Each structure stands twice: as C-alpha cells, then as structure tokens.
Amino acid sequence: MAKPVTITDVQTILTQPAGSRLIVVKILTSEPGLYGLGCATFTQRFHAVYTAIQKHLRPFLIGRDVDRIEELFQLAIVNSYWRNGPVLNNAISGMDMALWDIKGKRAGMPVYQLLGGKCREAAALYSHADGRTPEEVADNVRRLREQGYRYVRIQIGGYGGEAERLDRPEGAQPGAYYDPRDYVRRALKMIEYVRTTLGEEIELLHDIHERLRPIDAVGFARDVEPYKLFFLEDALAPEDNEWFRHIRQVCTTPIAMGELFNNPGEWLPLIEGRLIDFLRMHISQMGGITPARNVAAMANMYGIRTAWHGPGDVSPVGHAANLHLDVWAPNFGIQEWCRFNDLVYEMFPGTPEVRDGYMYPNDLPGLGIDIDEKLAAQYPCEDEIITWTQTRSPDGGPMRP
C-alpha cells in the first residue's frame, strides 16, 4: 500500500493588491513541490482569520492525509465545538479549497472534472453599473454591454442611495447615513428608466443589500415586478428569513439570497420552502467547495440555481473555486464578477479569463491558479476601522448594513 501524502505545513498569505484585504491559505505536503491554495478572505476581520488558521487549524492539520477531504472538513467544522461563524468558516474554507486543489493536481485533472465534469464551457457573468442619476446608470450599462456583458446589476448612489440631502438632528453622530424610503423611490424610478431606455434584451439585477425593513422589502419586490429583473438580491437580512414567504405571496420577482449566510440552518429552510430562486453564498464564508457542492446538488432538486458571491473581497483563488462549481453544476444560474485590475492578474497567475461576458476555466490540474508570493508581500494588508457598515437612519439611529 502506497504511503499517504500528508500535510507538512499550513501557511497564510495576506495581501491587498486592490481595495480588499485578501487571505490565501497554502497547504504544503510531504510530496516535494506539491501544494494547494485556498481562499479564506474575510476582509473586515482578516487578523482574526489569520489567527484561527495559524494558531488553531494548522496544528490540527499537520500530519493528516491530504486525500481525506470530506473527513477533514467534517472534523474541522466541529473541532472547536462552537461552529458556523464567519471567522472559523473562512479558515476551514481555505483548508478545504487547498485540499481540492491538491487532489486535482495529484489526479492531473481540473477540480470540475473531480466534481463530475462540465455541464457548460464557461460561466455567464454579471457586473455592476452604478450612477448618480438614472441617465448615468443607463450609460454605464451601455458601456458594459459593449464589453460583452448581457447581465448587469444596477444601483443608484451605492447601497441605500445618496445621503447628502438628509436633514439630520443636531449632534447626529458620524456614520454611513441613508434614507430607506427615499432609496425605494429613487431605485424604482432608476430601474424603470433603465428598462424603458435599454429594452428587454439586457438582463437587469438589483441589490437591496439588506437596507430595508422587511415590510418595505416586500413592497419593493412587488413594485419592481413589472420591470422583469433577472433577480432581486439580498432583499432581507438573514435574521428576517421568515419574511421571504410574504414576498412569494405578493409577486413573482426572482429572489437571490445568501452572501451573509454561515450556517446550513439559514439556507436549508429557504431551499426546502422554495422561497428563493438563486443561492449566492460567499464560498469561503460557508466553508469551501465541499459544502457548496452539497448545497448546489440539493438546490438542484428544488429548481433553485446558483449565483455565488463574487465581489472584490473574494480572492482570485476563491473566484477560481466559484468557476469550477459554475461549469460543473447543472443548476448554475449566473456568476458575479468584480473585474480585477492588472496587478491582481500578475499576482495570481491563472486568474480565470473573461471574454465577452463569460468566464472560462483553464485546463490546468486543481484550481488552475497560483500566487506570486514575493509580489504579494509588496502589498501588505492595511488596518482600518470599517466605516461603510456603520449605517444610520436619517435621525442617526443605527441601521443594519
């Protein structure tokens, strides 16, 4: 019997080549030159994830057999007894993706082949168009359409809209202010304008980003129905999942949900109740490829499609993992894409190629991506107090982002 290949070290690479702090896990093995990469990016709490990996997960993993991915995932998820939080899940995700990367390299196959092979040659993407006015949003959609994108998420003034016009009380504390009612009015007018101006050939998406109270989110989903969105994203916060039943009762607007989910208890009722249409979890926050594969297979039986989270605070390694799931899953829907800068492509050789609104996997074994560690070290992560999540209502009261 052949001697197993074992884990000899676990390293954590922190880098910030663009706006987001990225966390990449590198698992080294007893086979010379064989290693795997995984994404553990929780950009708002990168120090906590780094500590979880280096001080807790690394000692747990050293000496383990790299082939036992399922076993290691199941053990790691309960090894701290308390589980299913974003810090631990991201740490475990870095492990999980890296082990799938190693498995593919040992097999000489891309990860999508290990999952069951391709259902499609590439993943259709959506990108983002914002603007201060409906006209500006429409112009930005046109530019993306000229680049080949057929799916575009449209926003006006960012999440929750502009806040300059708010009349705040004396002594109002600093924060990311927005007016939920004003946002609803302006967003609906913008969506109507873009749809009327550009027609029905472009697929439009919109992200509420949990900025509304549940009853207002229900009303928004109903009022936006005539404009035939491809989907409405994150209409509710995870704490308000029961309200998805009310959305289903009043409209047929397709609903996408999941980027804040950590625990299967959050997504399972929505799948079983057929209360959403697209799953868009953050692959590293839910624990990696292993749970994502399982959720996609379950959702397929309920007619629910995938739309994995894909902003700039998913590393290129995470985007590669998304892509392998995308081309495999029979119930793939759409993939979010952030359009990385040239430095990111240089730092992460093998970052998936995008052409005419599609993302294509390469045929390299594993996840097909690497990292230039010397270049990554030149762009260390910067500490900051996160301000965009310090959201407030017009009177200064705290609001959930």
Secondary structure, DSSP 8 states (H G I E B T S, - for coil): -----BEEEEEEEEE-SSSS-EEEEEEEESSTT-EEEEE---GGGHHHHHHIIIIIIHHHHTT-BTT-HHHHHHHHHHHTSS---HHHHHHHHHHHHHHHHHHHHHHTSBHHHHHT--SSSSEEEEEEE--SSHHHHHHHHHHHHHTT--EEEE-SSSTT---TT----TT---SEE--HHHHHHHHHHHHHHHHHHH-SSSEEEEE-TT-S-HHHHHHHHHHTGGG--SEEE--S-GGGGGGHHHHHHH----EEE-TT--SHHHHHHHHHTT--SEE---HHHHTSHHHHHHHHHHHHHTT-EE----STTS-HHHHHHHHHHHHH-TTB--EE-----HHHHHHSTT--EEETTEEE----SBT-----HHHHHTS--------TT-EE-TTS-B---
